Amino acid sequence: MNRFEHLRTTLVAFTKLHKSCNIKVTEEIGMSELQLKQFGYVNIIGTREWVTYGDLADILGITKPSVTSIANKLIKLGIVAKHQCHSDGRVYYLKLTDKGQLIYNTYDLVAEKTATIIFDRLSENEVDEFMRLLDKIIE
């Protein structure tokens, strides 16, 4: 096996490890009913304090009726709450519920679980080298 193929195989294995951590976390917090696209919507809503249906349509490049459909599914799952604007009753904002906030924070939980595995399997020097290499790749 050449170096490139070895790297590719190793990255596939690492991705599977990370994905298994993701699955464990989503099961632990009861998020397994959420589809990948919906998780992306939660991430977008979570990065903003208040987001309107129009804002979400613009960000996603989709129609407002499509956003309404997405929002209704997330509301039904108890992940997002809809709030009417006090100054303009025609405008509604979407905000994460406590459950939605927990889902939004899953990235941190998955990273923590993955980091724990790395710390358990590598020496202190190997962890330092691993972080140095990741930093170099990310730059």
Secondary structure, DSSP 8 states (H G I E B T S, - for coil): --HHHHHHHHHHHHHHHHHHHHHHHHHHTT-TTS-HHHHHHHHHHHTSSSEEHHHHHHHHT--HHHHHHHHHHHHHTTSEEEEE-SS-TT-EEEEE-HHHHHHHTHHHHHHHHHHHHHHHHS-HHHHHHHHHHHHHHH-
